[in-house]
């Protein structure tokens, strides 16, 4: 019997991919041992690639080419919105405006105004930074779990997709960073499973359709590893098996895919799936006893999925996904530390401003802003992060705030805390996501409960109050009352302005509404946008309380 093309590709790419990932990981580890040298190298590269561009020459920024130390004093700190005029110009020139490398793609990500951003994906950035970052991360995964490349069915990669592109900007594709289609050249992302039936552009683009194809291909196989960015994708996989299990059993038994001929019938896999489905609280470990690892975001708000993930993957090891966004990579995991990762000092030139500094106001006013470099940050403090990338976006302030957990060999180990300005404030109390999470954790603990998913929003009234919906094992009115008192009291202790407003009657007591386990998960899944499931982010903070009734009905 002839070996399928996708399996031939897997065999041909396995060893080269393994070596490429090991090499990228080794280069990352060397940078982490000497972060200042890595930062000087990145800054020199950023300047070299942009000094000859139209924007730099028109503003006199090219003067820093002969004196890199002037970079911070000559170029201003910018928001994405500040780059929009030059980005619009770049869409027509396709390179040479912000940087001298050609733009091969425009990366699509949501904007604060509802208009999708266009982040330039240049050939130089792709080959020098983004692909090596992915390979370094996979190098860590393979270092800890070499079984990920044991055979062609060992790994399910949901963090990247291959989708045909239908949105173009002056002839250049406008697509999500997770979409690795089409390949730019032979050095583009090309893992062994790149040609697998569940990974190609012929797979449905909708979340459920794509996931069903993945399951049909891999149920009954010795799957070792599931890779994801967002934990909600992993939770939804288990839910989809429960919802579409009978159809999946039928397809396995009849050798079909959604009723159409696909492969030889697999009675053994069908019978096993039937036995799994017969248990109401089955896990993905039940479905695939061979599972040894899963990866996804595991810190900040994603950490609230911990209990659900442990329930879906009992006894399965976990590793974190890199801290990154469309605009660039911030951290790359090098070991099994779940909460904190080393700053990716070879990915961007990083600057820091203490989080208590009103950076937005200073940027708006055009004031000079003093920044700190990698070797100047302090353990235990929060910082605004500013990064200059190899794609032309220099001194970009994304609004992310990071906490420095420790410093090892001069490299900060950090974790994402929250977005600057993401808080609720009726009367100046400015409660943050981190503060609400801590208050809920304390409040639930008084009733012997652990923290899971929650959502918080403002209810306007006289006086106004905050409403929290929280998942618990057994919701009840009595529990709502107890939790409301406990969480309100905890937030009273954590945020002195909240305490002041509560004591003066300007804020009504916080209200907690308990809902069953998985109610918020189900609501989140219902809000997914077709084709954007890979990048969907669960947000504990909401701008209104429309979610309260919607979640409570589930």
C-alpha angles and dihedrals in degrees: 000000000000117000110244117250093245092055091049088053090049092052093046094048100040100086098035090048091049092051093045091052093047091050093049091049091050091051090050092051091050090052091050089056091054107026097163092058090048091051093050089050093051093046091050090050093048091051093044092052095046109030092087095047123113095246095050095047094046091053097040093245090130087078088082090065089086095038115035092181089071092061095098095044097047104040118060127228107259140196121216089255090060090060096050097096091052091043089053088051090047091054087067099039093041090212140357097070103086098004137007097239118095118256107240096176142005111230114222122217133154118273130210090245093051092253110119114247123239110218112186112242103198127190091241093051091048096051101033101039122005100047094042089051092055092046092049090053092049087047088062092048091050092046090059098033114026089169088080087087097038094116140341093276097047100095134048109194112196095158093082132036140188112227131162110251120233100166116082136175110208090329097316119111117253107205146138118281088238091063107091096182130146105023113239095210141322092291093057121104106302114160120175091260093053092111096039116131092242093050105048131098092260091072114099113268095219116097097240095042093049093046092049090054090050092051094046090053097045109030106107093026128105096259111183104175142030117195121199140156100213122042090220088069090060093047091049091052091062091045091050091053088054093047098044100027097116092052090047091051090051093049092049092047095047098037092242138127112220088339097311124109109269116147141344113298114270108204093170093056091044093051092048092051090050090054091049093050091051088071110075095209097042118157134215086250087061089051092047111023086180093067112124105161146022129181134198141124107310106173138069112016091344087066088070087075091065097104092046092049092049089052093049095042106034111185093359118132119240136204129186127255116233118273103248148130136197088275094059151303119288105174136012122199117242100173142006095289103133103188103041137033135184119266108258093240093177094055103064143353102263130206129179137208121189109260093235090064111098091235095170092057092048093049091048092051093046093236121159110263124205113220135192126228129226095272092049102060121104131228114252097026133111121231141187107239122225121183138185113209135200090244097073099266100123127190089358116183106202094179094248119142119205132192119222106225098178143333120238121186088342094306117117117230106212145172131205113257107177146308116279111255094017100129141107119246127169097164106009098289092122099196112194132213090251091054093049091047090052092047092049091047091053093043095050091047090062087064094043093255131132124226120264133156118334139169126208130194142160122263110201117220144112095313105009124224142187122253122206125193111200133181115237134166096248117017119205141157090247092054090048090057094047094047093046090057095043097046093044090051092049093050088048088060096042100048115041093194090054088050091051093049092046093048092050093048095245090120127042119223117285113258125217122201113193119213132181123274112279094020092112091041090055091048091050092050090051089056096053115121115231110256094013101076093113092062099035112128127202109230118200092191118069130186093226139011099250086118094065098077092034093055094041091056092059 
